[in-house]
Amino acid sequence: MKEEVKLRKYHAPVWSEPVIMEMGRKGERGILIPEAEEEIKAAVGDAESYIPVEMRRRQLPRLPELSQPQVLRHYEHLTQETLGMEETIDISSGTCTMKYSPKVNEMLARMPQMTEIHPSQDEDTIQGILEIMYKFDLICREISGMDQFTLQPGGGSQAIYANVCVLRAYHDANGELAQRNEVITTIFSHPANAATSSTAGFKVITLMPDEDGYPDLEALKAACSKHTAGLMITNPEDTGIYNPRIEEYVNAVHEVGGLCFYDQANLNGILGIARAREVGFDACHFNLHKTFSSPHGSHGPACGAYGVKKELAKFLPTPVVTFDGKKYHLDYDRPYSIGRVREFLGNVGVVLRAYAWVMSMGADGLLEVAHTSVLNNNYLTKLLMAIPGITRPYAEGKIRLDQVRFSLEKLKADTGVGTVDVQSRMVDFGIQSFFLSHHPWIVPEPFTPEPCETYSKEDCDYWAAVLKQISKEAYSNPEIVKKAPHNSTIHRMDVAALAALDDPEKWAMTWRAYLKKGGKRK
Amino acid sequence: MAKEKSLIHPYIPNSVPEIKEEMLKEIGVKDVETLYQEIPDRLRLRRKLNLPEPFLAESELKKHVKSLLSKNKTCEENLNFLGGGCWQHYVPAVCDEIIGRSEVLTAYTGEEYSDLGRMQMYFEYQSELGELLGMDVVCLPVYSWGVAASFAIRMASRITGRNEVLLPKTVSPERLATIRTFCQPVATPGHIDVKLIGYDSKAGLLDLEDLKNKVSSKTAVVYFENPSYLGFIESQGAKISEIAQANGALSIVGVDPISLGMLPAPPDYGADIAVGSIQPLGVHMNCGGSTAGFIASRDEEKYVAEYPSFLISITGTIEEGEYAFSNCTFERTAYMKRDKAKDFIGTTANLWALSAAVYMALMGPHGFEEIGELIIQRSHYAIKLLSEIKGINIPFSPNSFKEFVVNFNGTGKTVKEVNKALLKHNIFGGKDISQEFPELGNSALYCVTEIHSQDDIKKLANALKEVLAV
């Protein structure tokens, strides 16, 4: 960053929108419903007569009554009050890989050949969708080295859950389920690894980092026993450092008869560089809404593509897509399958976008994605490390891949301004608030940017310049940061406003609850 | 050898070699390869990925994907009578417009200040659905109806400290399969026993005697659906809830929210928790790829504490009268508590909640009443026409909502044969349930909604007559 970056004069839209429940006037209509044809009315009569008396609604739902332009305007205002990835430089949401979701893929996914399809249609009428799912399975196999994928899970956590269900089924088939009741994971792995294991009925052992930030290998070896069902681990973890001894972890678990799962929700930095198979993993998953570009959709729809080695393929959820050389089929006859983790085939629209993205990249393109995301990250790191108050814990001198967990511990100690304050101040410059860290905060006052391939050198410069400005403010006039945001849609939530969220007397998940608790209309 | 031309990709600004050089220089390394030095050589993939040749030009990519999609036959060009958990309802243009806007399409985990609008839309979704359901707490979506039912059953198990769920045999087999996964194998701690209750072979209604015999002090929850998977309205809702509650169990009802302009809110017949799918509320079918489940309950601390999912609460700011929206009791969730959390959550299906919010606002109270009436009238018209066809029998139909079972035993044809023949008439016949419910014989589950006109229904009846006459 040779020249000074000029910060933008940003102000978020402020519409002071009422809640839809307090809008409109009695009698207004947002959309009309056709009336039944006269002949139908004559033939069947009154609709209510088909409902048993005790099952008739006595009072209409108290929904708002609004005309269409007013509904549209309200929701357009609310979308404007949302800082989408497309509107900003979303280097901020690290671990989430906020990459560009190509418009052409979005257009394709909205064609009726995708949206107006029913999952129970005859196989002959959904050959296109089945072909896309099958071919995407093959793509995932090549990228991971696994032997078969399921696309049924509707998100990363659900893929991880599918994995613990496979763990269960595998040990059950070996008659060892009662004995193998422990899953080992690491504190820097996504919380879903621990949480889904618990939901599946396993006891969870969590490894803490050693001095260099790697999961403690000696602790792992000590934890391995005849009770070990499996290991669920990420590499690189959120610290961004690739663990070069990863095979030793896998071997230790294999030696006691456990299975090893590689959480690859984000594999942006190592696409085409390193795969799950070569390390010896038995299973892995990819978040198609992260590495594979499907839009994040305000938190879904998503897809966790989950893949396994052939020994585990028979346990995958039902159905799976097969190909007989001519036609694609759905195979429901899978006696060893874990069954279902949800209904239907999976979020096929997400799969379509991911397939289209890979087909717009090819092998060279995917490698370029990995290269530029790692390059961007190291470039951004260089800029950030020059800013007062920012440090990078663990493994000094080791090169990080596509993300880094930084710390503002020093800034906090020097100025009293912590990471949550900085997070709130960033939005004043038109930058999405950065992702801190999952809990617990092993790295104090953490933040985790991820400048994936979407972002230009100038984008990285701007993002770093915002942090530099905030650091400067923290050292010169910390109140600016502590009282932020100043240019946002709303003002800061104070202690009382935040406490209300945890207070049964005050929290309100619906407008009806809000009114019951004495809430006031605008 | 000529230097290989490097790929400058339109989605990757820094794929330009000169920019890369500049950045490498700034970092102080020679090449990108150096940045991978932490990965041991033996773990490196030292070959190119074996993937299909890409379509680098957008125009060619579009052509390629369109050619694949063109192999699908849609429910627009054909007449569709499939339902069973994914339904063809009309999606208003305004719904597509709002969720197509990039701000919400591409948002993710921004905080309350940058993403106030998205947070407010979540709250509005919860509020509107709360009115339909008559419940004060509604969470953000989980993956599907089946997952919502599963989580609710686990919530009930934790609330009551019991480990058994009773549910009617008429429940959707796909939902049941999902529930079984979540109820865990016997060998694991926390296993929940799944017990099925019989049904009346005439009306389809839950067998109350069987329920009374099976319910006990072990029962955590009785789960039933309204309208049921097989389409009929379960008129004994109040009695079922009463039996459950008299035995210290909770009553959970799975509902189709589009029926709630005509059918009562679940608490009116005793439900403690309601679950279901929001796909009928302004979300396209997407080949079953747009499922999203809701969970709703009373506003009691012991219920709120057990939700695994996000709950968005309204609150304020330092500015008098300004609304803010944020996570209620976030401490519950897996993001905070990891393995000590109330089950798990992650990225689910919130875009569909935004579409549903818009849908409910457009429909208003009268829209829901009218659409309910229309669906009942049109589906019963279809029942009438079909039941006049020789060999066809329609059980459970007097009190159905939008779906009904069509039995072909008397026609000498299997559902598979009938549906193959209907396909030639550009009709997707009802879902074959002869494997799912062998006791119902050769049967299909038909779905008629507001999108089916009288002509469409006549076309189906005529095609069936023709197909069955052969």
Interface residues (C-beta under 8 A of the other chain):
Chain A: A12 S16 E17 V19 I20 M21 G24 E28 R29 G30 I31 I33 P34 E35 A36 E37 E39 I40 K41 A43 V44 A47 E48 Y50 I51 P52 E54 M55 R56 R57 R58 L60 P61 R62 L63 P64 E65 L66 Q68 V71 L72 H74 Y75 E76 H77 L78 T79 Q80 E81 T82 L83 G84 M85 E86 E87 D90 S93 C96 M98 K99 Y100 S101 P102 V104 N105 E106 M107 L108 R110 M111 P112 Q113 M114 T115 E116 I117 H118 P119 S120 Q121 D122 D124 T125 I126 Q127 G128 I129 E131 I132 K135 I139 E142 I143 G154 G155 G156 S157 Q158 I160 Y161 C165 R168 D172 L177 A178 N181 P191 A192 A194 A195 T196 S197 S198 T199 A200 G201 F202 V204 T206 I241 Y242 P244 I246 E247 I270 G272 I273 A274 R275 E278 V279 N287 H289 P295 H296 G297 S298 H299 G300 P301 A302 T318 I338 G339 R340 V341 R342 E343 F344 L345 G346 N347 V348 G349 V350 V351 L352 Y355 A356 V358 M359 S360 M361 G362 A363 D364 G365 L366 L367 E368 V369 H371 T372 V374 L375 N376 N378 Y379 K382 K398 I399 L401 Q423 S424 V427 Q432 S433 F435 H438 H439 E453 T454 Y455 S456 K457 D459 P485 S488 T489 I490 H491 R492 M493 D494 A496 A497 L498 A500 L501 D502 P504 K506 W507 A508 M509 T510 W511 R512 A513 Y514 K516 G519 K520 K522
Chain B: L7 H9 Y11 I12 P13 N14 S15 I19 K20 E22 M23 L24 E26 I27 G28 V29 V32 T34 L35 Y36 Q37 E38 I39 P40 R42 L43 R44 L45 K48 L49 N50 L51 P52 E53 P54 F55 L56 E58 L61 K62 H64 V65 K66 L68 L69 S70 K71 N72 K73 T74 C75 E76 N78 N80 L82 G84 G85 C86 Q88 P92 V94 D96 E97 I98 G100 R101 S102 E103 V104 L105 T106 A107 Y108 T109 G110 E111 E112 Y113 S114 D115 L116 G117 R118 Q120 M121 F123 E124 Q126 S127 E128 G130 E131 L132 G134 M135 D136 V137 V138 C139 L140 P141 Y143 S144 W145 G146 V147 R154 S172 E174 R175 A177 T178 R180 T181 F182 Q184 P185 A187 T188 P189 G190 H191 N226 I233 S235 G237 A238 L260 G261 M262 L263 P264 A265 D268 Y269 H284 M285 N286 C287 G288 G289 S290 T291 A292 D299 E301 V304 L311 I312 S313 I314 T315 G316 T317 I318 E319 G321 E322 Y323 A324 S326 N327 C328 T329 F330 E331 A334 Y335 M336 K337 R338 D339 K340 A341 D343 F344 I345 G346 T347 T348 A349 N350 L351 W352 L354 A357 V358 M360 A361 L362 M363 G364 P365 H366 G367 F368 E369 E370 I371 G372 E373 L374 I376 Q377 R378 H380 Y381 K384 P398 N399 S400 N419 K420 L423 F428 K431 E450 S453 Q454
